[in-house]
Amino acid sequence: MFGLFVQRHAEAAALYNDISVVYVHPDNKNDIVDETINNVRTIRVYYKKSKAKIISLFRFFRANQLALKRLPKPDIIHVHVLTRLGIIALWHKTIHGTPYIITEHWSRYLSGNDFSGLFRKKLTKTIVKHANAVTTVTDILAKAMQSHGLYNKNYVIVPNVVDVKIFKPLEHHNDVPKIVHISCFEDKSKNISGLLESLRILKDKNVSFQAVLIGDGMDFEAMEQKADSLQLNDKVTFTGMLQGKTLTDTLASCDFMVLSSNYETQGVVLLEAFACGLPVVSTNVGGIPEIVNDSNGILVMPHDPEQLANALLHMLQTYHDYDPDSLRAGIIKKFSNEAVGKLLDDIYKNIN
C-alpha cells in the first residue's frame, strides 16, 4: 500500500519509456522475484532483518546491488523517496556518469514533521544538489524541501496518478446520503478520531447520513473502539482494506468524500473521488488547497471537529449541486496515466 504511488508513476512512465523497478524490503527470508507487472519489469529483493542498524543498512544496499546487476546499464535512474536510495543514484552518477532524478512524495519536510539529524540533512542536501531534476507531487512540498536547504536548479511538479479507467462514476441513488473516507488508518496523520467526533456531532443533531470508512492500519481497532464508545455503530461502517473493483464501486456508490488529516502531501484519495464524480470535504493542510476549491468541495481548518461537522452538514445539503462530469474532467486532464506519463517523458528527454 505504501508503495502504490510509486507503482503508479512507474506505470505512467512506462507508456512512453522502457521502465524497470527495483524494490527491496526486509523480511524473514532471502528471496528475489523478477516479473513484469503492467508493462513494468519489477525486481523485488527480500533480505533478512537484523536488529543491528549497520547490518540492516549493509543488507539494504547489497539487495539493491543484486537487483541492479540483473538489468542493463540504465540511461537514467529515477529515485522515489529519499534518502538511502539517493546514495545509490549519486554513486552511479559519480562512477558511471548515469544521470538521476528524484521524486519525493513524503510529507516529512512539511512544518511540524520530522526531518532532522545533522548527518541525514547534510547527506540529503548533497544528493538533491547533484540530481538532474527533482520532482514533487505538490508545490508546497517543493517549497518545504527548499526551506530545509535542499536546493536544486530544476524543481518540477509532477502530481500523483489517478487511474481514470477504474475510478469512474457509478449511477446510484442512496436513500440515506453516504459519506466515504479512505485512509491507511494511522490516526496521527489521518485524524480519524477527529472525524468520528464530528460524525457524533451530526448524530446529536439528528442528521440523516451513513459513513463508510475504508482502509486498514495500525489504529484500525482503536478507531472501531472509539466509534463504539461514541455510539456510532448505527452510523459508521468499517470495511477494512478494499481493492480493485470492490474499492472503486464502494467509493463511487457514495455521495461525497471526507478527509480529516492533520497533514497531507497531496491527498490522492481526493483525486480518486473527483474521478468518480464526488465532491469532497477536507482539512486545509499540506498540498490539499492546490486541488480542492469552491468548485469541487469545502475546506476546513484541522483540529476543529465542530467546524468539520458544520462542513459535512452543508455538503449533505448541497452535494447534488456539483457536476460529476466536470469533477472528472479536471482529473483526466492533469492526473491521468497519460498526462503524468507525458510529464515524466518530457523530463527524461530534457536531461543532459
Residue, then its C-alpha position, 0 to 999 in steps of 0.5 A: m500500500f505504501g508503495l502504490f504511488v510509486q507503482r503508479h508513476a512507474e506505470a505512467a512512465a512506462l507508456y512512453n519509456d522502457i521502465s524497470v523497478v527495483y524494490v527491496h524490503p526486509d523480511n524473514k527470508n532471502d528471496i528475489v522475484d523478477e516479473t513484469i507487472n503492467n508493462v513494468r519489469t519489477i525486481r523485488v529483493y527480500y533480505k533478512k532483518s537484523k536488529a543491528k542498524i549497520i547490518s540492516l543498512f549493509r543488507f539494504f544496499r547489497a539487495n539493491q546491488l543484486a537487483l541492479k546487476r540483473l538489468p542493463k546499464p540504465d540511461i537514467i535512474h529515477v529515485h522515489v523517496l529519499t534518502r538511502l536510495g539517493i546514495i545509490a543514484l549519486w554513486h552511479k552518477t559519480i562512477h558511471g556518469t548515469p544521470y538521476i532524478i528524484t521524486e519525493h512524495w513524503s510529507r516529512y519536510l512539511s512544518g511540524n514533521d520530522f526531518s532532522g539529524l545533522f548527518r541525514k540533512k547534510l547527506t540529503k542536501t548533497i544528493v538533491k544538489h547533484a540530481n538532474a531534476v527533482t520532482t514533487v507531487t505538490d508545490i508546497l512540498a517543493k517549497a518545504m524541501q527548499s526551506h530545509g536547504l535542499y536546493n536544486k536548479n530544476y524543481v518540477i511538479v509532477p502530481n500523483v496518478v489517478d487511474v481514470k479507467i477504474f475510478k469512474p462514476l457509478e449511477h446510484h441513488n442512496d436513500v440515506p446520503k453516504i459519506v466515504h473516507i479512505s485512509c491507511f488508518e494511522d490516526k496521527s496523520k489521518n485524524i480519524s478520531g477527529l472525524l468520528e467526533s464530528l460524525r457524533i456531532l451530526k448524530d446529536k443533531n439528528v442528521s440523516f447520513q451513513a459513513v463508510l470508512i475504508g482502509d486498514g492500519m495500525d489504529f484500525e481497532a482503536m478507531e472501531q473502539k472509539a466509534d463504539s464508545l461514541q455510539l456510532n455503530d448505527k452510523v459508521t461502517f468499517t470495511g477494512m482494506l478494499q481493492g480493485k473493483t470492490l474499492t472503486d464501486t464502494l467509493a463511487s456508490c457514495d455521495f461525497m468524500v471526507l478527509s480529516s488529516n492533520y497533514e497531507t502531501q497531496g491527498v490522492v484519495l481526493l483525486e480518486a473521488f473527483a474521478c468518480g464524480l464526488p465532491v469532497v470535504s477536507t482539512n486545509v493542510g499540506g498540498i490539499p488547497e492546490i486541488v480542492n476549491d469552491s468548485n469541487g468541495i469545502l475546506v476546513m481548518p484541522h483540529d476543529p471537529e465542530q467546524l468539520a461537522n458544520a462542513l459535512l452538514h452543508m455538503l449533505q445539503t448541497y452535494h447534488d449541486y456539483d457536476p460529476d462530469s466536470l469533477r472528472a474532467g479536471i482529473i483526466k486532464k492533469f492526473s491521468n496515466e497519460a498526462v503524468g506519463k507525458l510529464l515524466d517523458d518530457i523530463y527524461k528527454n530534457i536531461n543532459 
